[in-house]
Amino acid sequence: MDEAEIIRRIGELRQEHRDLDAAIDALAFSSSNDQMQIARLKKRKLKLKDEVAALEDLLIPDIIA
């Protein structure tokens, strides 16, 4: 995976993260207030955050001090 692909993928993941955030907010304020669904979305959101962090680490060169 080259740098451009990594940057593109990070952008996609960040967009999905924002979309999940909006979905969580919508569910939290809805009358149904489905706690199980909210928990699933939050878990997915954390997984996306970890994936973004791992991809960002690929962009930072290893420097031997």
N, C-alpha and C positions, 0 to 999 in steps of 0.2 A: 504494500500500500504506500503510494507516494504522498508527499506533503499536501498536495492539492486535494487528494481524496480524503485524507484525514481531516483537513479543514472543512471540507464539504460535509462530511459525516458528523463532525462536531456541531455544525450549524443545524443539521437535521435533528440531532438529539436534543439540542437546546430548544428548538421549536416544539418538539414533542413534550419536553419538560414544561414549557410554558402552557401548552394546551392542557396537560394534566393538572396543572395548578388551577387553571380556570374551571376545569371539570370538578375538581375537589371543592372549590369555593361554591360552585353552583349546587352541588349535592349537599354541602353543609348548610346552606340557607334554604333548601327546598323543604317542603312539608314532609316528605318521606324520610329524609335524614337517614339513609341506609349506611350504617356504620361499617358493615362488612365491605361494601363496595368502596367506601372512602379509604378503608385500610388497604385494600388491594391497590388502589390508585396511588396511595402514598408509597407503598412498597415498590411499585413500578417506577415512581418518580426518583426514589433513592437509587434504584438500579441504574437508571439513566445518568444520574449524577456521577456514579462510580465509573460508568463507561466513558463519560466525557473526560473525567480526570485521567483515566488510563490513556486515552487518545492524546490528551494534552501532554502527558509525560513523553509520548513518542516524538513530539515536536521539539522537546528540549534536549539539546545534545548533552551527552555525558562528558563531564569535564573532570579529568583526573588532576587533583590538586597536589 
